[in-house]
Amino acid sequence: MANILVTGGAGYIGSHVVKLLGESDHKLTIIDDLSTGKKESVLFGKFVELNIGNTEKLEEVIKSGNFDACFHFAGSIVVPESVTDPIKYYENNTKNTFELLKLCHKYSVNKFIFSSTAAVYGDVEGGICSEDTPINPLNPYGKTKYMTEWMLEDFAHAYKSFEYVIFRYFNVAGANVDGKIGQCTPNATHLIKIASQVAAGKRDKMVIFGTDYPTPDGTCIRDYIHVDDLAQAHVDGFNYLLKGGKSQVMNAGYGQGYSVKEVIETVREVTGHDVPVDLGERRAGDAAKLISKAEKIGHTIGWKPKFNDIELICKTASNWEKNLS
Ligand SMILES: NC(=O)c1ccc[n+]([C@@H]2O[C@H](COP(=O)([O-])OP(=O)(O)OC[C@H]3O[C@@H](n4cnc5c(N)ncnc54)[C@H](O)[C@@H]3O)[C@@H](O)[C@H]2O)c1
């Protein structure tokens, strides 16, 4: 049993990881300022409502916690907002993470699991990204995430007992298969969430941004990973570090892509509801295709996904959405 600090554990992905860690009897302390998360999503552990930017209070928690590891999910995550309000992103994602890392170093929290993003790759020729694909983030969100990757690399280089696992998430979707938690994020911009809201009658219609991409049906192609599989990757990554594994950067995706139109059609099929769409212009900064080259994560930490099924992903998301008030 390990003693783990989880930042952002009331959010979509963090809450799924907290559930899995809690079911394995780890001792958990969850810090979240509830800016987008919900306390009800935290099913295990001690909850501390705190903005990690409050360094003084954060130090009190870390100093008294005697933590073995930190899972860091807290952050600002909306790409268009990062373009119009970069200060918020450099402050929350870069500055606050730096302060957190300094405190982890000071109090010997030497295992660190970090949520990075496929957005660090930018627009990749051919659309398939391996961990060696050159980094070229197109927006402040992706840049702030990559800055943390750099900090982690430098910390691990300088401080020999410090090890990290970085996951570059592709498109995270779906809800817990037990139906206990799901995505509550207000104003979410995620395709499957929005299509599920339309199917549930919470929105009248949705927009497909761009129908003239160089893809078979003209809409963008993405690699959708079920949130429970992603949560399991975090547990596997942590176990890998506990066994003495060295720091790693890994893609977290299935290596398989679906177009926007295919996803919307799947939501229609699994819900039996119409999902009216408007065809809109392309959005700035959207790559035509982003798919993970997905081998490294399996080889390195033994991750075996169980929910690589777009129908299941859409079904769990839409069931969750239907019951969400
Ligand atoms: N959802 C995706 O598809 C996706 C893809 C790539 C990377 N990520 C990364 O995964 C992480 C989690 O994303 P998510 O989808 O669960 O988002 P989310 O908004 O649901 O979760 C983020 C959580 O962090 C909390 N938080 C934010 N800033 C905080 C602060 N300063 N102090 C304390 N708590 C704070 C929020 O209240 C929320 O509970 C983020 O770092 C995000 O960049 C997400």
Ligand as a Chemical Component Dictionary entry (heavy atoms), coordinates in Angstrom:
data_LIG
# 
_chem_comp.id                   LIG 
_chem_comp.type                 NON-POLYMER 
_chem_comp.pdbx_formal_charge   0 
_chem_comp.three_letter_code    LIG 
# 
loop_
_chem_comp_atom.comp_id 
_chem_comp_atom.atom_id 
_chem_comp_atom.alt_atom_id 
_chem_comp_atom.type_symbol 
_chem_comp_atom.charge 
_chem_comp_atom.model_Cartn_x 
_chem_comp_atom.model_Cartn_y 
_chem_comp_atom.model_Cartn_z 
_chem_comp_atom.pdbx_ordinal 
LIG N1  N1  N 0  -9.640  15.082 -21.110 1  
LIG C1  C1  C 0  -8.746  14.862 -22.065 2  
LIG O1  O1  O 0  -9.087  14.382 -23.171 3  
LIG C2  C2  C 0  -7.287  15.152 -21.813 4  
LIG C3  C3  C 0  -6.384  14.942 -22.858 5  
LIG C4  C4  C 0  -5.031  15.187 -22.624 6  
LIG C5  C5  C 0  -4.581  15.591 -21.373 7  
LIG N2  N2  N 1  -5.477  15.810 -20.366 8  
LIG C6  C6  C 0  -4.949  16.250 -19.069 9  
LIG O2  O2  O 0  -5.474  15.460 -18.042 10 
LIG C7  C7  C 0  -5.617  16.221 -16.840 11 
LIG C8  C8  C 0  -7.011  16.009 -16.291 12 
LIG O3  O3  O 0  -7.951  16.430 -17.277 13 
LIG P1  P1  P 0  -9.512  16.219 -17.118 14 
LIG O4  O4  O 0  -10.073 15.947 -18.469 15 
LIG O5  O5  O -1 -9.790  15.280 -16.015 16 
LIG O6  O6  O 0  -9.948  17.704 -16.735 17 
LIG P2  P2  P 0  -10.845 18.229 -15.527 18 
LIG O7  O7  O 0  -11.013 19.690 -15.752 19 
LIG O8  O8  O 0  -12.067 17.384 -15.385 20 
LIG O9  O9  O 0  -9.893  17.958 -14.276 21 
LIG C9  C9  C 0  -8.945  18.861 -13.790 22 
LIG C10 C10 C 0  -9.145  18.945 -12.286 23 
LIG O10 O10 O 0  -8.137  19.776 -11.727 24 
LIG C11 C11 C 0  -8.753  20.722 -10.861 25 
LIG N3  N3  N 0  -7.866  21.897 -10.883 26 
LIG C12 C12 C 0  -7.564  22.710 -11.930 27 
LIG N4  N4  N 0  -6.686  23.644 -11.546 28 
LIG C13 C13 C 0  -6.439  23.446 -10.222 29 
LIG C14 C14 C 0  -5.625  24.083 -9.255  30 
LIG N5  N5  N 0  -4.871  25.156 -9.555  31 
LIG N6  N6  N 0  -5.610  23.596 -7.992  32 
LIG C15 C15 C 0  -6.348  22.510 -7.653  33 
LIG N7  N7  N 0  -7.137  21.871 -8.518  34 
LIG C16 C16 C 0  -7.177  22.327 -9.803  35 
LIG C17 C17 C 0  -10.149 20.957 -11.405 36 
LIG O11 O11 O 0  -11.074 21.420 -10.445 37 
LIG C18 C18 C 0  -10.495 19.542 -11.906 38 
LIG O12 O12 O 0  -11.086 18.780 -10.874 39 
LIG C19 C19 C 0  -5.309  17.662 -17.205 40 
LIG O13 O13 O 0  -4.021  17.976 -16.751 41 
LIG C20 C20 C 0  -5.371  17.661 -18.723 42 
LIG O14 O14 O 0  -4.497  18.610 -19.277 43 
LIG C21 C21 C 0  -6.820  15.608 -20.559 44 
# 
loop_
_chem_comp_bond.comp_id 
_chem_comp_bond.atom_id_1 
_chem_comp_bond.atom_id_2 
_chem_comp_bond.value_order 
_chem_comp_bond.pdbx_ordinal 
LIG N1  C1  SING 1  
LIG C1  O1  DOUB 2  
LIG C1  C2  SING 3  
LIG C2  C3  SING 4  
LIG C2  C21 DOUB 5  
LIG C3  C4  DOUB 6  
LIG C4  C5  SING 7  
LIG C5  N2  DOUB 8  
LIG N2  C6  SING 9  
LIG N2  C21 SING 10 
LIG C6  O2  SING 11 
LIG C6  C20 SING 12 
LIG O2  C7  SING 13 
LIG C7  C8  SING 14 
LIG C7  C19 SING 15 
LIG C8  O3  SING 16 
LIG O3  P1  SING 17 
LIG P1  O4  DOUB 18 
LIG P1  O5  SING 19 
LIG P1  O6  SING 20 
LIG O6  P2  SING 21 
LIG P2  O7  DOUB 22 
LIG P2  O8  SING 23 
LIG P2  O9  SING 24 
LIG O9  C9  SING 25 
LIG C9  C10 SING 26 
LIG C10 O10 SING 27 
LIG C10 C18 SING 28 
LIG O10 C11 SING 29 
LIG C11 N3  SING 30 
LIG C11 C17 SING 31 
LIG N3  C12 SING 32 
LIG N3  C16 SING 33 
LIG C12 N4  DOUB 34 
LIG N4  C13 SING 35 
LIG C13 C14 SING 36 
LIG C13 C16 DOUB 37 
LIG C14 N5  SING 38 
LIG C14 N6  DOUB 39 
LIG N6  C15 SING 40 
LIG C15 N7  DOUB 41 
LIG N7  C16 SING 42 
LIG C17 O11 SING 43 
LIG C17 C18 SING 44 
LIG C18 O12 SING 45 
LIG C19 O13 SING 46 
LIG C19 C20 SING 47 
LIG C20 O14 SING 48 
# 
